[in-house]
Amino acid sequence: MAGADIDDAPGLPPQASPEPPAPRPGPGRRRGPVKITVNLLARVMDKLEEITDWTGESKTDAINRAIQLYGLYQDAVRKGETFRLVSADGTQRDVHIL
């Protein structure tokens, strides 16, 4: 059997090709919730509690919404657009997150 490949050896099962590694999830590819730990400033935690008391939603939901809104803001800024609030009386003010 000199020179024979082990895959060709009689009596042995064929060897499976190794599976390529699964692609790492990137933006928009995660399928389920991901648990993280964050350190919030006291004033931010106070605001989070105020928001959840007012809306009745969970802290998780409020944080998810805040991140989505921040994403919209960042997209606008990246495109050179202005992120603006318009009050009920029509007064407008630009939003700048520092």
Gaussian input, Z-matrix of N, CA and C with variables (Angstrom, degrees):
# hf/3-21g

backbone

0 1
 N
 C     1     B1
 C     2     B2     1     A1
 N     3     B3     2     A2     1     D1
 C     4     B4     3     A3     2     D2
 C     5     B5     4     A4     3     D3
 N     6     B6     5     A5     4     D4
 C     7     B7     6     A6     5     D5
 C     8     B8     7     A7     6     D6
 N     9     B9     8     A8     7     D7
 C    10    B10     9     A9     8     D8
 C    11    B11    10    A10     9     D9
 N    12    B12    11    A11    10    D10
 C    13    B13    12    A12    11    D11
 C    14    B14    13    A13    12    D12
 N    15    B15    14    A14    13    D13
 C    16    B16    15    A15    14    D14
 C    17    B17    16    A16    15    D15
 N    18    B18    17    A17    16    D16
 C    19    B19    18    A18    17    D17
 C    20    B20    19    A19    18    D18
 N    21    B21    20    A20    19    D19
 C    22    B22    21    A21    20    D20
 C    23    B23    22    A22    21    D21
 N    24    B24    23    A23    22    D22
 C    25    B25    24    A24    23    D23
 C    26    B26    25    A25    24    D24
 N    27    B27    26    A26    25    D25
 C    28    B28    27    A27    26    D26
 C    29    B29    28    A28    27    D27
 N    30    B30    29    A29    28    D28
 C    31    B31    30    A30    29    D29
 C    32    B32    31    A31    30    D30
 N    33    B33    32    A32    31    D31
 C    34    B34    33    A33    32    D32
 C    35    B35    34    A34    33    D33
 N    36    B36    35    A35    34    D34
 C    37    B37    36    A36    35    D35
 C    38    B38    37    A37    36    D36
 N    39    B39    38    A38    37    D37
 C    40    B40    39    A39    38    D38
 C    41    B41    40    A40    39    D39
 N    42    B42    41    A41    40    D40
 C    43    B43    42    A42    41    D41
 C    44    B44    43    A43    42    D42
 N    45    B45    44    A44    43    D43
 C    46    B46    45    A45    44    D44
 C    47    B47    46    A46    45    D45
 N    48    B48    47    A47    46    D46
 C    49    B49    48    A48    47    D47
 C    50    B50    49    A49    48    D48
 N    51    B51    50    A50    49    D49
 C    52    B52    51    A51    50    D50
 C    53    B53    52    A52    51    D51
 N    54    B54    53    A53    52    D52
 C    55    B55    54    A54    53    D53
 C    56    B56    55    A55    54    D54
 N    57    B57    56    A56    55    D55
 C    58    B58    57    A57    56    D56
 C    59    B59    58    A58    57    D57
 N    60    B60    59    A59    58    D58
 C    61    B61    60    A60    59    D59
 C    62    B62    61    A61    60    D60
 N    63    B63    62    A62    61    D61
 C    64    B64    63    A63    62    D62
 C    65    B65    64    A64    63    D63
 N    66    B66    65    A65    64    D64
 C    67    B67    66    A66    65    D65
 C    68    B68    67    A67    66    D66
 N    69    B69    68    A68    67    D67
 C    70    B70    69    A69    68    D68
 C    71    B71    70    A70    69    D69
 N    72    B72    71    A71    70    D70
 C    73    B73    72    A72    71    D71
 C    74    B74    73    A73    72    D72
 N    75    B75    74    A74    73    D73
 C    76    B76    75    A75    74    D74
 C    77    B77    76    A76    75    D75
 N    78    B78    77    A77    76    D76
 C    79    B79    78    A78    77    D77
 C    80    B80    79    A79    78    D78
 N    81    B81    80    A80    79    D79
 C    82    B82    81    A81    80    D80
 C    83    B83    82    A82    81    D81
 N    84    B84    83    A83    82    D82
 C    85    B85    84    A84    83    D83
 C    86    B86    85    A85    84    D84
 N    87    B87    86    A86    85    D85
 C    88    B88    87    A87    86    D86
 C    89    B89    88    A88    87    D87
 N    90    B90    89    A89    88    D88
 C    91    B91    90    A90    89    D89
 C    92    B92    91    A91    90    D90
 N    93    B93    92    A92    91    D91
 C    94    B94    93    A93    92    D92
 C    95    B95    94    A94    93    D93
 N    96    B96    95    A95    94    D94
 C    97    B97    96    A96    95    D95
 C    98    B98    97    A97    96    D96
 N    99    B99    98    A98    97    D97
 C   100   B100    99    A99    98    D98
 C   101   B101   100   A100    99    D99
 N   102   B102   101   A101   100   D100
 C   103   B103   102   A102   101   D101
 C   104   B104   103   A103   102   D102
 N   105   B105   104   A104   103   D103
 C   106   B106   105   A105   104   D104
 C   107   B107   106   A106   105   D105
 N   108   B108   107   A107   106   D106
 C   109   B109   108   A108   107   D107
 C   110   B110   109   A109   108   D108
 N   111   B111   110   A110   109   D109
 C   112   B112   111   A111   110   D110
 C   113   B113   112   A112   111   D111
 N   114   B114   113   A113   112   D112
 C   115   B115   114   A114   113   D113
 C   116   B116   115   A115   114   D114
 N   117   B117   116   A116   115   D115
 C   118   B118   117   A117   116   D116
 C   119   B119   118   A118   117   D117
 N   120   B120   119   A119   118   D118
 C   121   B121   120   A120   119   D119
 C   122   B122   121   A121   120   D120
 N   123   B123   122   A122   121   D121
 C   124   B124   123   A123   122   D122
 C   125   B125   124   A124   123   D123
 N   126   B126   125   A125   124   D124
 C   127   B127   126   A126   125   D125
 C   128   B128   127   A127   126   D126
 N   129   B129   128   A128   127   D127
 C   130   B130   129   A129   128   D128
 C   131   B131   130   A130   129   D129
 N   132   B132   131   A131   130   D130
 C   133   B133   132   A132   131   D131
 C   134   B134   133   A133   132   D132
 N   135   B135   134   A134   133   D133
 C   136   B136   135   A135   134   D134
 C   137   B137   136   A136   135   D135
 N   138   B138   137   A137   136   D136
 C   139   B139   138   A138   137   D137
 C   140   B140   139   A139   138   D138
 N   141   B141   140   A140   139   D139
 C   142   B142   141   A141   140   D140
 C   143   B143   142   A142   141   D141
 N   144   B144   143   A143   142   D142
 C   145   B145   144   A144   143   D143
 C   146   B146   145   A145   144   D144
 N   147   B147   146   A146   145   D145
 C   148   B148   147   A147   146   D146
 C   149   B149   148   A148   147   D147
 N   150   B150   149   A149   148   D148
 C   151   B151   150   A150   149   D149
 C   152   B152   151   A151   150   D150
 N   153   B153   152   A152   151   D151
 C   154   B154   153   A153   152   D152
 C   155   B155   154   A154   153   D153
 N   156   B156   155   A155   154   D154
 C   157   B157   156   A156   155   D155
 C   158   B158   157   A157   156   D156
 N   159   B159   158   A158   157   D157
 C   160   B160   159   A159   158   D158
 C   161   B161   160   A160   159   D159
 N   162   B162   161   A161   160   D160
 C   163   B163   162   A162   161   D161
 C   164   B164   163   A163   162   D162
 N   165   B165   164   A164   163   D163
 C   166   B166   165   A165   164   D164
 C   167   B167   166   A166   165   D165
 N   168   B168   167   A167   166   D166
 C   169   B169   168   A168   167   D167
 C   170   B170   169   A169   168   D168
 N   171   B171   170   A170   169   D169
 C   172   B172   171   A171   170   D170
 C   173   B173   172   A172   171   D171
 N   174   B174   173   A173   172   D172
 C   175   B175   174   A174   173   D173
 C   176   B176   175   A175   174   D174
 N   177   B177   176   A176   175   D175
 C   178   B178   177   A177   176   D176
 C   179   B179   178   A178   177   D177
 N   180   B180   179   A179   178   D178
 C   181   B181   180   A180   179   D179
 C   182   B182   181   A181   180   D180
 N   183   B183   182   A182   181   D181
 C   184   B184   183   A183   182   D182
 C   185   B185   184   A184   183   D183
 N   186   B186   185   A185   184   D184
 C   187   B187   186   A186   185   D185
 C   188   B188   187   A187   186   D186
 N   189   B189   188   A188   187   D187
 C   190   B190   189   A189   188   D188
 C   191   B191   190   A190   189   D189
 N   192   B192   191   A191   190   D190
 C   193   B193   192   A192   191   D191
 C   194   B194   193   A193   192   D192
 N   195   B195   194   A194   193   D193
 C   196   B196   195   A195   194   D194
 C   197   B197   196   A196   195   D195
 N   198   B198   197   A197   196   D196
 C   199   B199   198   A198   197   D197
 C   200   B200   199   A199   198   D198
 N   201   B201   200   A200   199   D199
 C   202   B202   201   A201   200   D200
 C   203   B203   202   A202   201   D201
 N   204   B204   203   A203   202   D202
 C   205   B205   204   A204   203   D203
 C   206   B206   205   A205   204   D204
 N   207   B207   206   A206   205   D205
 C   208   B208   207   A207   206   D206
 C   209   B209   208   A208   207   D207
 N   210   B210   209   A209   208   D208
 C   211   B211   210   A210   209   D209
 C   212   B212   211   A211   210   D210
 N   213   B213   212   A212   211   D211
 C   214   B214   213   A213   212   D212
 C   215   B215   214   A214   213   D213
 N   216   B216   215   A215   214   D214
 C   217   B217   216   A216   215   D215
 C   218   B218   217   A217   216   D216
 N   219   B219   218   A218   217   D217
 C   220   B220   219   A219   218   D218
 C   221   B221   220   A220   219   D219
 N   222   B222   221   A221   220   D220
 C   223   B223   222   A222   221   D221
 C   224   B224   223   A223   222   D222
 N   225   B225   224   A224   223   D223
 C   226   B226   225   A225   224   D224
 C   227   B227   226   A226   225   D225
 N   228   B228   227   A227   226   D226
 C   229   B229   228   A228   227   D227
 C   230   B230   229   A229   228   D228
 N   231   B231   230   A230   229   D229
 C   232   B232   231   A231   230   D230
 C   233   B233   232   A232   231   D231
 N   234   B234   233   A233   232   D232
 C   235   B235   234   A234   233   D233
 C   236   B236   235   A235   234   D234
 N   237   B237   236   A236   235   D235
 C   238   B238   237   A237   236   D236
 C   239   B239   238   A238   237   D237
 N   240   B240   239   A239   238   D238
 C   241   B241   240   A240   239   D239
 C   242   B242   241   A241   240   D240
 N   243   B243   242   A242   241   D241
 C   244   B244   243   A243   242   D242
 C   245   B245   244   A244   243   D243
 N   246   B246   245   A245   244   D244
 C   247   B247   246   A246   245   D245
 C   248   B248   247   A247   246   D246
 N   249   B249   248   A248   247   D247
 C   250   B250   249   A249   248   D248
 C   251   B251   250   A250   249   D249
 N   252   B252   251   A251   250   D250
 C   253   B253   252   A252   251   D251
 C   254   B254   253   A253   252   D252
 N   255   B255   254   A254   253   D253
 C   256   B256   255   A255   254   D254
 C   257   B257   256   A256   255   D255
 N   258   B258   257   A257   256   D256
 C   259   B259   258   A258   257   D257
 C   260   B260   259   A259   258   D258
 N   261   B261   260   A260   259   D259
 C   262   B262   261   A261   260   D260
 C   263   B263   262   A262   261   D261
 N   264   B264   263   A263   262   D262
 C   265   B265   264   A264   263   D263
 C   266   B266   265   A265   264   D264
 N   267   B267   266   A266   265   D265
 C   268   B268   267   A267   266   D266
 C   269   B269   268   A268   267   D267
 N   270   B270   269   A269   268   D268
 C   271   B271   270   A270   269   D269
 C   272   B272   271   A271   270   D270
 N   273   B273   272   A272   271   D271
 C   274   B274   273   A273   272   D272
 C   275   B275   274   A274   273   D273
 N   276   B276   275   A275   274   D274
 C   277   B277   276   A276   275   D275
 C   278   B278   277   A277   276   D276
 N   279   B279   278   A278   277   D277
 C   280   B280   279   A279   278   D278
 C   281   B281   280   A280   279   D279
 N   282   B282   281   A281   280   D280
 C   283   B283   282   A282   281   D281
 C   284   B284   283   A283   282   D282
 N   285   B285   284   A284   283   D283
 C   286   B286   285   A285   284   D284
 C   287   B287   286   A286   285   D285
 N   288   B288   287   A287   286   D286
 C   289   B289   288   A288   287   D287
 C   290   B290   289   A289   288   D288
 N   291   B291   290   A290   289   D289
 C   292   B292   291   A291   290   D290
 C   293   B293   292   A292   291   D291

   B1=1.4428
   B2=1.5124
   B3=1.2800
   B4=1.4536
   B5=1.5130
   B6=1.3029
   B7=1.4506
   B8=1.5155
   B9=1.3437
   B10=1.4667
   B11=1.5181
   B12=1.2881
   B13=1.4620
   B14=1.5179
   B15=1.3080
   B16=1.4620
   B17=1.5172
   B18=1.3370
   B19=1.4604
   B20=1.5213
   B21=1.3274
   B22=1.4572
   B23=1.5189
   B24=1.3273
   B25=1.4600
   B26=1.5187
   B27=1.3376
   B28=1.4595
   B29=1.5218
   B30=1.3307
   B31=1.4615
   B32=1.5181
   B33=1.3169
   B34=1.4637
   B35=1.5241
   B36=1.3420
   B37=1.4662
   B38=1.5257
   B39=1.3242
   B40=1.4669
   B41=1.5207
   B42=1.3038
   B43=1.4603
   B44=1.5201
   B45=1.3303
   B46=1.4632
   B47=1.5203
   B48=1.2933
   B49=1.4599
   B50=1.5201
   B51=1.3159
   B52=1.4716
   B53=1.5231
   B54=1.3348
   B55=1.4679
   B56=1.5219
   B57=1.3228
   B58=1.4664
   B59=1.5233
   B60=1.3167
   B61=1.4689
   B62=1.5243
   B63=1.3196
   B64=1.4687
   B65=1.5232
   B66=1.3238
   B67=1.4668
   B68=1.5183
   B69=1.3112
   B70=1.4634
   B71=1.5131
   B72=1.3331
   B73=1.4667
   B74=1.5236
   B75=1.2900
   B76=1.4573
   B77=1.5132
   B78=1.2900
   B79=1.4628
   B80=1.5214
   B81=1.3153
   B82=1.4552
   B83=1.5119
   B84=1.3485
   B85=1.4553
   B86=1.5213
   B87=1.3001
   B88=1.4680
   B89=1.5133
   B90=1.3087
   B91=1.4552
   B92=1.5235
   B93=1.2961
   B94=1.4548
   B95=1.5144
   B96=1.3236
   B97=1.4641
   B98=1.5267
   B99=1.3032
   B100=1.4552
   B101=1.5168
   B102=1.3204
   B103=1.4576
   B104=1.5272
   B105=1.3412
   B106=1.4583
   B107=1.5242
   B108=1.3033
   B109=1.4619
   B110=1.5217
   B111=1.3193
   B112=1.4659
   B113=1.5225
   B114=1.3039
   B115=1.4608
   B116=1.5205
   B117=1.3274
   B118=1.4608
   B119=1.5204
   B120=1.3204
   B121=1.4588
   B122=1.5238
   B123=1.3196
   B124=1.4684
   B125=1.5257
   B126=1.3304
   B127=1.4644
   B128=1.5280
   B129=1.3280
   B130=1.4654
   B131=1.5272
   B132=1.3251
   B133=1.4637
   B134=1.5218
   B135=1.3268
   B136=1.4700
   B137=1.5271
   B138=1.3293
   B139=1.4665
   B140=1.5308
   B141=1.3239
   B142=1.4675
   B143=1.5252
   B144=1.3275
   B145=1.4661
   B146=1.5262
   B147=1.3183
   B148=1.4654
   B149=1.5362
   B150=1.3127
   B151=1.4685
   B152=1.5249
   B153=1.3275
   B154=1.4702
   B155=1.5230
   B156=1.3227
   B157=1.4710
   B158=1.5247
   B159=1.3119
   B160=1.4612
   B161=1.5254
   B162=1.3524
   B163=1.4720
   B164=1.5188
   B165=1.3287
   B166=1.4600
   B167=1.5196
   B168=1.3325
   B169=1.4626
   B170=1.5234
   B171=1.3189
   B172=1.4635
   B173=1.5268
   B174=1.3174
   B175=1.4631
   B176=1.5264
   B177=1.3314
   B178=1.4658
   B179=1.5203
   B180=1.3361
   B181=1.4650
   B182=1.5280
   B183=1.3249
   B184=1.4689
   B185=1.5271
   B186=1.3240
   B187=1.4671
   B188=1.5269
   B189=1.3346
   B190=1.4697
   B191=1.5244
   B192=1.3277
   B193=1.4666
   B194=1.5291
   B195=1.3246
   B196=1.4666
   B197=1.5278
   B198=1.3184
   B199=1.4637
   B200=1.5290
   B201=1.3289
   B202=1.4652
   B203=1.5271
   B204=1.3182
   B205=1.4653
   B206=1.5259
   B207=1.3183
   B208=1.4647
   B209=1.5288
   B210=1.3286
   B211=1.4624
   B212=1.5168
   B213=1.3417
   B214=1.4680
   B215=1.5276
   B216=1.3241
   B217=1.4625
   B218=1.5298
   B219=1.3299
   B220=1.4647
   B221=1.5249
   B222=1.3345
   B223=1.4692
   B224=1.5285
   B225=1.3321
   B226=1.4673
   B227=1.5232
   B228=1.3221
   B229=1.4635
   B230=1.5282
   B231=1.3170
   B232=1.4634
   B233=1.5300
   B234=1.3312
   B235=1.4711
   B236=1.5263
   B237=1.3332
   B238=1.4565
   B239=1.5152
   B240=1.3227
   B241=1.4634
   B242=1.5238
   B243=1.3136
   B244=1.4569
   B245=1.5161
   B246=1.3199
   B247=1.4607
   B248=1.5217
   B249=1.3292
   B250=1.4576
   B251=1.5315
   B252=1.3338
   B253=1.4640
   B254=1.5176
   B255=1.3188
   B256=1.4628
   B257=1.5239
   B258=1.3312
   B259=1.4650
   B260=1.5262
   B261=1.3168
   B262=1.4684
   B263=1.5280
   B264=1.3380
   B265=1.4746
   B266=1.5344
   B267=1.3337
   B268=1.4620
   B269=1.5126
   B270=1.3365
   B271=1.4577
   B272=1.5281
   B273=1.3240
   B274=1.4582
   B275=1.5160
   B276=1.3305
   B277=1.4612
   B278=1.5213
   B279=1.3153
   B280=1.4556
   B281=1.5228
   B282=1.3218
   B283=1.4621
   B284=1.5212
   B285=1.3255
   B286=1.4645
   B287=1.5218
   B288=1.3211
   B289=1.4631
   B290=1.5200
   B291=1.3100
   B292=1.4664
   B293=1.4989
   A1=111.80
   A2=115.28
   A3=117.96
   A4=109.78
   A5=115.12
   A6=120.49
   A7=114.12
   A8=118.50
   A9=120.72
   A10=109.54
   A11=114.47
   A12=120.60
   A13=108.08
   A14=118.90
   A15=121.69
   A16=111.69
   A17=117.19
   A18=119.74
   A19=111.19
   A20=116.48
   A21=120.70
   A22=112.31
   A23=118.50
   A24=120.91
   A25=109.93
   A26=117.36
   A27=119.89
   A28=111.18
   A29=115.90
   A30=121.44
   A31=114.25
   A32=118.39
   A33=120.55
   A34=109.02
   A35=116.99
   A36=118.86
   A37=109.94
   A38=116.69
   A39=118.15
   A40=110.30
   A41=115.79
   A42=120.03
   A43=109.47
   A44=114.79
   A45=120.40
   A46=109.49
   A47=114.97
   A48=119.18
   A49=108.24
   A50=116.96
   A51=117.50
   A52=110.43
   A53=114.44
   A54=120.76
   A55=108.96
   A56=117.42
   A57=117.92
   A58=109.11
   A59=117.73
   A60=118.91
   A61=110.43
   A62=114.24
   A63=119.88
   A64=108.71
   A65=117.09
   A66=118.57
   A67=110.78
   A68=115.26
   A69=119.58
   A70=108.58
   A71=115.88
   A72=117.98
   A73=110.60
   A74=115.86
   A75=121.50
   A76=108.45
   A77=117.38
   A78=119.77
   A79=111.35
   A80=115.40
   A81=120.58
   A82=114.80
   A83=118.77
   A84=120.08
   A85=113.82
   A86=118.41
   A87=119.48
   A88=108.54
   A89=116.39
   A90=120.47
   A91=113.58
   A92=118.04
   A93=119.56
   A94=111.01
   A95=115.23
   A96=119.07
   A97=111.30
   A98=115.56
   A99=122.58
   A100=106.89
   A101=116.49
   A102=120.73
   A103=109.02
   A104=115.68
   A105=120.81
   A106=108.99
   A107=115.59
   A108=121.97
   A109=107.44
   A110=116.56
   A111=120.68
   A112=109.46
   A113=115.47
   A114=121.89
   A115=107.46
   A116=116.44
   A117=121.39
   A118=110.28
   A119=115.61
   A120=120.10
   A121=108.15
   A122=117.11
   A123=121.00
   A124=111.02
   A125=117.53
   A126=119.99
   A127=111.42
   A128=117.20
   A129=120.74
   A130=109.44
   A131=116.96
   A132=120.36
   A133=110.34
   A134=117.08
   A135=120.50
   A136=110.57
   A137=116.68
   A138=121.08
   A139=110.21
   A140=117.72
   A141=120.99
   A142=110.34
   A143=117.05
   A144=120.32
   A145=111.08
   A146=117.18
   A147=120.99
   A148=110.05
   A149=116.19
   A150=120.89
   A151=110.95
   A152=117.12
   A153=119.29
   A154=111.63
   A155=117.52
   A156=119.62
   A157=110.17
   A158=116.53
   A159=121.89
   A160=111.92
   A161=117.10
   A162=120.45
   A163=113.56
   A164=116.62
   A165=119.98
   A166=113.47
   A167=117.31
   A168=119.15
   A169=110.05
   A170=115.59
   A171=120.27
   A172=110.26
   A173=115.76
   A174=120.18
   A175=109.98
   A176=116.53
   A177=120.46
   A178=110.82
   A179=117.16
   A180=120.31
   A181=111.18
   A182=116.62
   A183=119.96
   A184=111.08
   A185=117.15
   A186=120.63
   A187=110.30
   A188=117.49
   A189=120.28
   A190=111.02
   A191=116.67
   A192=120.48
   A193=110.99
   A194=116.05
   A195=119.83
   A196=110.69
   A197=117.06
   A198=120.30
   A199=110.41
   A200=117.20
   A201=120.00
   A202=110.70
   A203=116.34
   A204=120.46
   A205=110.74
   A206=116.93
   A207=120.67
   A208=110.29
   A209=116.60
   A210=120.34
   A211=111.85
   A212=116.95
   A213=120.44
   A214=110.85
   A215=115.38
   A216=120.68
   A217=110.58
   A218=116.73
   A219=120.60
   A220=111.56
   A221=117.05
   A222=120.31
   A223=110.58
   A224=116.54
   A225=120.83
   A226=110.81
   A227=116.83
   A228=121.14
   A229=110.13
   A230=117.16
   A231=121.67
   A232=111.48
   A233=116.44
   A234=121.05
   A235=112.43
   A236=116.66
   A237=119.95
   A238=112.96
   A239=116.61
   A240=120.98
   A241=110.48
   A242=115.42
   A243=122.14
   A244=108.81
   A245=115.81
   A246=121.87
   A247=105.45
   A248=116.90
   A249=120.54
   A250=111.18
   A251=115.41
   A252=122.39
   A253=108.31
   A254=115.34
   A255=120.91
   A256=107.01
   A257=117.02
   A258=121.22
   A259=110.07
   A260=115.62
   A261=121.34
   A262=112.17
   A263=116.97
   A264=119.09
   A265=112.82
   A266=116.55
   A267=120.77
   A268=114.95
   A269=116.99
   A270=120.13
   A271=109.11
   A272=115.96
   A273=120.69
   A274=110.44
   A275=114.89
   A276=119.30
   A277=108.50
   A278=114.78
   A279=121.02
   A280=109.46
   A281=115.52
   A282=121.88
   A283=108.37
   A284=115.83
   A285=122.30
   A286=106.88
   A287=116.92
   A288=121.01
   A289=107.27
   A290=115.70
   A291=120.82
   A292=110.96
   D1=18.26
   D2=-179.25
   D3=-60.70
   D4=132.69
   D5=178.76
   D6=82.87
   D7=-3.46
   D8=-179.97
   D9=-78.12
   D10=143.68
   D11=177.48
   D12=-78.43
   D13=141.19
   D14=-179.25
   D15=-60.42
   D16=-30.25
   D17=178.37
   D18=-65.40
   D19=-24.20
   D20=-178.21
   D21=-94.34
   D22=-0.17
   D23=-176.49
   D24=-67.04
   D25=130.05
   D26=-179.65
   D27=-64.37
   D28=143.85
   D29=176.62
   D30=87.07
   D31=-9.53
   D32=179.10
   D33=-104.34
   D34=139.48
   D35=178.16
   D36=-67.39
   D37=148.75
   D38=177.67
   D39=-63.41
   D40=143.97
   D41=-179.78
   D42=-84.88
   D43=134.75
   D44=179.04
   D45=-75.03
   D46=144.46
   D47=174.24
   D48=-68.31
   D49=140.72
   D50=178.98
   D51=-63.85
   D52=140.35
   D53=178.52
   D54=-71.13
   D55=137.16
   D56=174.32
   D57=-67.43
   D58=150.31
   D59=-179.86
   D60=-63.12
   D61=145.01
   D62=178.26
   D63=-64.21
   D64=141.58
   D65=178.57
   D66=-64.56
   D67=142.60
   D68=178.02
   D69=-73.77
   D70=140.37
   D71=178.14
   D72=-62.85
   D73=138.60
   D74=175.65
   D75=-119.17
   D76=-169.88
   D77=179.50
   D78=-55.36
   D79=129.99
   D80=177.85
   D81=80.51
   D82=1.26
   D83=-177.87
   D84=-108.73
   D85=-3.00
   D86=178.63
   D87=-71.81
   D88=144.20
   D89=-175.69
   D90=-103.64
   D91=-28.87
   D92=-176.78
   D93=-130.87
   D94=176.60
   D95=179.09
   D96=-62.22
   D97=148.51
   D98=176.28
   D99=-120.77
   D100=126.90
   D101=-178.90
   D102=-89.14
   D103=130.12
   D104=177.71
   D105=-131.87
   D106=165.35
   D107=174.90
   D108=-117.70
   D109=133.42
   D110=178.04
   D111=-129.00
   D112=152.09
   D113=174.66
   D114=-106.98
   D115=113.79
   D116=-178.45
   D117=-100.46
   D118=142.52
   D119=171.73
   D120=-63.65
   D121=152.85
   D122=-178.36
   D123=-57.12
   D124=-42.84
   D125=-178.75
   D126=-67.03
   D127=-31.24
   D128=178.19
   D129=-72.81
   D130=-40.04
   D131=177.12
   D132=-64.10
   D133=-40.58
   D134=176.41
   D135=-59.54
   D136=-43.23
   D137=179.65
   D138=-66.47
   D139=-39.89
   D140=178.14
   D141=-61.37
   D142=-44.12
   D143=178.46
   D144=-65.87
   D145=-38.57
   D146=177.05
   D147=-61.39
   D148=-44.89
   D149=-179.60
   D150=-63.76
   D151=-46.31
   D152=-177.42
   D153=-70.13
   D154=-31.90
   D155=174.35
   D156=-65.26
   D157=-41.15
   D158=-177.22
   D159=-72.32
   D160=-42.43
   D161=-175.51
   D162=-89.94
   D163=-24.07
   D164=-176.28
   D165=80.29
   D166=2.87
   D167=179.29
   D168=-87.18
   D169=166.79
   D170=-179.89
   D171=-75.59
   D172=163.16
   D173=175.92
   D174=-61.94
   D175=-38.15
   D176=177.58
   D177=-59.26
   D178=-47.64
   D179=-179.93
   D180=-63.09
   D181=-42.24
   D182=-179.71
   D183=-63.72
   D184=-41.61
   D185=179.11
   D186=-67.30
   D187=-41.46
   D188=176.96
   D189=-58.66
   D190=-44.27
   D191=179.56
   D192=-65.42
   D193=-40.06
   D194=179.69
   D195=-62.52
   D196=-41.22
   D197=179.80
   D198=-67.91
   D199=-38.24
   D200=176.64
   D201=-62.85
   D202=-43.58
   D203=179.09
   D204=-64.43
   D205=-41.33
   D206=177.78
   D207=-63.23
   D208=-36.51
   D209=176.07
   D210=-62.38
   D211=-42.33
   D212=176.10
   D213=-60.79
   D214=-43.47
   D215=178.59
   D216=-59.84
   D217=-49.33
   D218=-178.72
   D219=-62.55
   D220=-40.06
   D221=177.16
   D222=-60.07
   D223=-43.85
   D224=179.73
   D225=-62.83
   D226=-47.12
   D227=-178.93
   D228=-62.33
   D229=-42.66
   D230=-179.26
   D231=-60.98
   D232=-32.68
   D233=179.76
   D234=-86.81
   D235=0.79
   D236=-178.73
   D237=81.01
   D238=14.80
   D239=-179.42
   D240=-88.94
   D241=167.09
   D242=177.37
   D243=-105.02
   D244=135.69
   D245=176.01
   D246=-98.22
   D247=115.99
   D248=-169.05
   D249=-128.19
   D250=140.78
   D251=171.85
   D252=-101.64
   D253=138.85
   D254=177.22
   D255=-121.55
   D256=120.15
   D257=-179.04
   D258=-78.06
   D259=171.23
   D260=-178.46
   D261=-59.51
   D262=-30.41
   D263=-179.52
   D264=-88.02
   D265=5.09
   D266=177.73
   D267=93.35
   D268=-5.80
   D269=177.44
   D270=-64.04
   D271=135.17
   D272=-179.23
   D273=-115.16
   D274=146.04
   D275=172.47
   D276=-146.38
   D277=139.59
   D278=178.97
   D279=-78.16
   D280=144.89
   D281=179.48
   D282=-101.47
   D283=129.35
   D284=175.19
   D285=-129.52
   D286=115.83
   D287=178.56
   D288=-95.80
   D289=122.34
   D290=-177.37
   D291=-91.94

